[in-house]
Amino acid sequence: MHRIDLVEIAGSLLILVAYVAGRTGHLRWDSRTALSLNLLGSAALAVIAFTQESWGFLLLEGSWALVSAVSLAAACLRTPAPTDRPDH
C-alpha cells in the first residue's frame, strides 16, 4: 500500500465519520466538527483527484470541499457557537 492510498482512506473515513455521526444523531450537520471533517476529507480527496487527473472526481470533491469551507466559515462567524450535539 502506498502513502497516497493511506491519505485516500483517511480522507474517505473523515467524510464517512461525519456522515454516520450526522445520520445517527451524534453530530449536527451544521456543526463546526462535522464541517471540519468534511472539509479535511474532501480536500484530501480533491488533491489526490487532481494529481491523478481524475477530473470528475475532482469536480465532486472540490465542490464538496468548497461548500464545506464556506459553511464552516459561516459557522465560525455565528455567535454563540452552537453545540455539536443535536439535543442541546
Buried (B, 14 or more C-beta within 10 A) or exposed (E): EEEEEEBBEEBBEBBEBBBEBBEEEBBBBBBBBBBBBBBBBBBBBBBBBBEEEBEEBBEBBBEBBBBBBEBBEEBEEEEEEBEBEBEE
